[in-house]
Amino acid sequence: MSNIETLPRVAIVGRPNVGKSTLFNRLVGRKLALVDDTPGVTRDRREGLARLYDLSFTIVDTAGFEDADAATLAGRMRQQTDAAVGDAVVALLVFDARAGITPLDKHFADWLRRRGTPLILVANKAEGRAGEQGVAESYALGLGDPIQISAEHGEGMADLFEALLPHVDAAMAEEDMAPPEPADGDEADIAPEGPLKLAIVGRPNAGKSTLINTLLGEQRLVVGPEAGITRDSIAIPWDYHGLPVRLVDTAGLRKRAKVSDKLERMSAADTKLAIDFAEVVVLLLDSQLGLESQDLRIADLALSEGRALVIALNKWDVARDQSSLFQGVRKALDDGLSQIRGVPLVALSGQTGKGLDIMMKAVTEARAKWSRRVPTSALNRWFESTLDRNPPPAAGGTRIKLRYVTQVAARPPTFVIFGNRTEDLPASYGRYLVNSLRDDLDFEGVPIRLSFRGGKNPFKDAPRGKDTRR
């Protein structure tokens, strides 16, 4: 298990827009959570590995507490906050010192007191004299002295450390844990042998959060009929039959021309960052809407970033004329993504769970291909036979000589071909080599990087080399 799963949990709670996500980012040392002046940016609970001096714990960012009916979006968000508090060894109740104590702060404090989870009252934005009145008002909550901090500027972290220390130490002693060794970052982002990093992407309301909840077997993410509930990328550790997985739910991606809201632009940028850090991307389609041009743009984004890709037709349980729909989407994918043939296509229902094992089989197989290195002997045999079948063309009456090939990287598979006058090779021959690599060496559906290196033609001012990316 990774540290984030085994360490004591500390939940950050409070009404909307008091700086919870800013404090979360401060404690994890990275800008993982979206931060904006708009209230209610955070809707799902987000976890991160926090380090405060020599204290390590799992920090959980939550949605702003609102008193609302359980059937509403705000009510479903509150259920996520309730779950986070229930798992925590201590909760940080954050309020805005500059705004003072509001009726919602009082309501939240009463609710948390009834929950029985230990509480630490945190006065955020307490720098300067502007927060003095709010700090004085907070004593009326009956929660003792507030810890005065500025999450944005990092002030008051020593006081927060002292307040957290007994709770985290007690939980560590109870579980007989040893603190983790210091690290330079989240280990899940580094080692190839680590968890499978899987991002679920798609247009708004494709069912991404519902799919992840079904995979996890719990209502881990806020879902509902409203489009665009998820606003930032949420990474969740998961075990799939012994395989550690880091699942990432993302905000829906609309056409750029339709995105005018600042927060939606931030969400889209966060989704693109999640794609960049993923190993495999599952593009979820709504089978009732079929394949649209925006889906192809998202697929092309994942492939251009060199990620392994799986296409999943969701809501298959309510799809009509399934056979012709599947074949139609398959053909449209082959036409729209002609540069990479054979991207896996599966049908599933995130609501019922049908087809999820088939999706995960396609995901693990795609990751294996994406990570594979070809033995040198097999690569040389492929190179010789491919050149024999279709030799490089002659440019200006002189044949181009390609000498040897080497695989310089995996994830995605990356090859370099050396020869003379490679700058004169037409792009069509590069595509031929890439397609041959894919067909002959079992890289179907996987992005391949192929570049050429060779001597410069003294009679032309051509660049030294060129890349063919497919």
Phi, psi and omega in degrees: 000150178276162181304320185299332181276332189258341183283157175302145182260137175238122183261135173262121184229162180155171179290168183299146169067035175258358178103024181296314182291328175295319177294319177303310179299322179299318185284329178273349177079011179212157177274078179273323182265141175293138179234127179206159180290344180292126178295146173079027177297313180281130179236327175257162175276136183242137181247148178208160178274112184261142175227118178238100190058240181260017180260127180240137180199167175268122180259138184237117175274140184232165176290152176298132183291128174226141179277100186215161179297142185298336182280344181277168177300315179300322179293321179292325175296321180295326177299324177294321177296319179300318179295321180295318179295322180296331181270353189271150173277339177200149178244138174264108178272108187261134172228161181272108183297329181287328180275341182081183182274123180258165176305326179291323174302315180296317179298317180296317180298318178296318180297316180293323179298320178291331180293332177088357177285134177305143185237143168238122180277127185238120176266102179273161182059038185266004180292144179075187185275347185295336183263000186298317181296318180296321177298317179297320180295331187293340180295338178293343179287343180072028182249015177084195183290129176284147172276117185268121183223168163232102181298326182292321185257357177079017180276147176082009182292329178295319178294321178294321177303311182297325180287324181281329189309309183296326181290315181291317179299318180297319179292321178296318181293321180296323180268359181055049181266151169256138179297147182288156174292144178301145180226163181273355181174191181284117186295339180292344181270000193244287196287133178300330181278003180282194182301148174291119181268111189239117179256133176257118184232168178158181177288164178302143175067024176281348179101025184296312182292322176298318178301313182293320177301320179292320176299318183282338183078022179205161178277070185282331183240148178289128179229165178168178182287344182290134177284144174078028179295313180286130183245330177229164185283128183246119179264131184228124175292142183208148177246119179250097180050045179091350178266116178291133182230142171249100182278135179235115172273143185229162175289147178294143181255116175263171175301141183303324182294337181269354183263108178241340182283134181302316182295322178293325176296320177296319179297318179296319178296323179294321178296317179295326176293322178298321177298318182298325183268357180280161168263313178237137177246126172261116176269113184268125177252148172274113185296341178282343178254341180075199182266125179242169184300326179295326176298318179294325177295318179294318178299316180296325177299313180296317182290322179293335175277359177080020180271149170290144188230138172231133177260130181235125176273107183271168180061035183294336181292340179245010181284146178259149177048060191301318184298310182290328177297314181297313182294324179294318178293320178301315180293318180296324177294316180297324178284316185283334178241048186297339181288342178224100181280149170081023174300128184301138177234125179230157177246141183202173172230111177294337181284315184264340182092355180292131177089359182290325176294325177295319177298314182293327175296316177296322180295312182293323178292320178296319179296321180296316177297316183297331184264356191281142170252135181273130176304145184302320181296316180294323180293320179293321177297318177299316184298314181296314183292326180292318178291326178295319181295320184211090182295156176302145182288160176274135178246118181066029178086355180245125183288140177280134182255118174258124191267308183201167181231149175217147174267117185265345181196162168242179174059057003274166177301126185231127185234150175234131176249129182255144178182189178252146180058034182295339179293345180268357179293132176289154181300329181297326179288324174300319178295323177300315180294318179297315180295325177292318175303315183293316184285317189275334186244019172062050173247028182300132177079004184247136175294139181236138174254124179228127177230162182241144176226138179185181181289153181275138176287117184291347183264001181223148177268050181273154176295161184295327181203177176211157182251142171243114184245120178221000000 
